[in-house]
Amino acid sequence: MIAQLRTSVYSDAVTVPPGLVEEVARRFALLSDPTRLRILDALLQRDDITVSELAGVVGEAAPNVSQHLSRLLAADIVGRRRDGRTVRYSVADPTIRPLCDLVCAALSAREKA
């Protein structure tokens, strides 16, 4: 079975090779957590932010944010850099912003219909 994803609301479908279906499913599962989506939203808006700053923005405890960041780091969705004794996080995967834009646009179009 070949899975298909739409590249935009109005464009042709893009075929996902069968060997990547499981990996795509894991990626979407990772992005299905609301806290992780809030973290990514904060990173897309602010970029280069600490765990404490993220915790304040998303309204979660710092240890919880740190655990979510660990999963996002392991999947190479976010990256980190040291600034002295401080660790700063940012979105590392260039596909995240367009993916979020695509999903939000599709949901907005659905609400308007």
N, C-alpha and C positions, 0 to 999 in steps of 0.2 A: 504494500500500500504506500502510495506517495502522498505525503502531506503537502498542503499548499498554504502559503501565507500571502495576504495581500500587502503589496508594498505601499499602497496608499488607498484611500477610500475609492478612488476612481481608476486606478491603474490595473494593468494585467497582473495575474498571479505569478509568484516566484515559486518554483519547485524546490522543496527541501529534499535533498538526497536521503534515501531510507536510512543510511548509516548515521545520519545526524539527528534523526527524529528523537532519540533518547536524550541526546545532549540539549536539544532545543527544549524538550519537556523539563529537564532539570533547570535550565535557565529561567523558564517561565515560573516554575515552582519557587525558585529563589526570589523572584520578583513579586510573588503573590502575597507576601506578608505586608500588611499596611504600615507597620513601623519601618520596614526597610524602604518602602516607597516614600514615606515622609523624610527619611534620612537622605535618600537620593534627591528628592525635591529640594531639600535644604542645601545639599552640596551643589546642585545645578544652579541655584540662585546665588550662593555665597562663595563657593569654591574655597579651598584651602582653609579648613576650619578644624578646630580641636574637638575631641570627644566631649569635653565639658560644654563648649559652645553649642555643639549639636544637640546635646541632651536638653539644654535650655530651649532651643528652637523647636524640637519635636515633642517636648513635654514628657520625656522618659528619663529614668535614672541612668546615670553615666555607665554603670556596669552593663545594663541592658543594651545601650547603644553600642558599647564596645563589643559585645557578643555579636550583634548584627553586623557591625563593621568587619569583624573577623570572617564571617561567611562571605561578605561581599568582596573582601580582599582575596580570599581563597579562590574566588571565581574570576579574579582580575577585573571586576567591575569598578572597584575603587582602588586608589593607590594612596600611599602615605609617604611623607618626607619628614625628616627630623629638622627641627629649627632649634638648635641648642638642646635643651632638655624637653622641649615640646614636640609632640607629633601632630602633624597637620594632615588632613585627609582631603581628597578631591576625587572627582569622577575620572577614572582612567580609561574606561571603555567608550570610544567615540560613538558607539551605536545607541547608547542609553538615551541621550537627548532626543534624537529623531524617533526612537521607539516610543518614548513618553509623549512626544508631540503627536505622533500618529494615533495612539490610543485615545488621547484626550480629544483630538479632532473628530475621531469616529464617534465617540460618546456624545460630543456636542451636537454633531449632525443628527444623531439618533434622537436626542431630546427635542430638537427643532422639528423633526418630522412628525 
